[in-house]
Amino acid sequence: MQASELITKGDLNEFKSELLTEIKKLVQLEGEGHSKKWLKSNEVRKLLKISPGTLQNLRINGKLSYTRTGSIMYYKLDDINKLLEGGLQ
């Protein structure tokens, strides 16, 4: 491995900040023009570009609250924004 190929913690932190900024922009763009306050699981996954398993882990770990009506889970757009502001830790 060459020295120019090493990735430092600083590089990862910078990448994380840039990624979160871009995700916040996407969430805000999705919210504009839409009066939706609640999103279904598939909408959240598309918005955040995450897998069903990642969304499930966010629920299980208590990082993203949800409401279940029958077999459908709904997520508040505000909660998604709060999750992004706090970072995915």
Buried (B, 14 or more C-beta within 10 A) or exposed (E): EEEEEEEEEEEEEEEEEEEBEEBBEBBEEBBEEEEEEBBEBEBBBEBBEBEEEEBBEBBEEEBBEBEEEEEEBBBBBEBBBEBBEEEBE
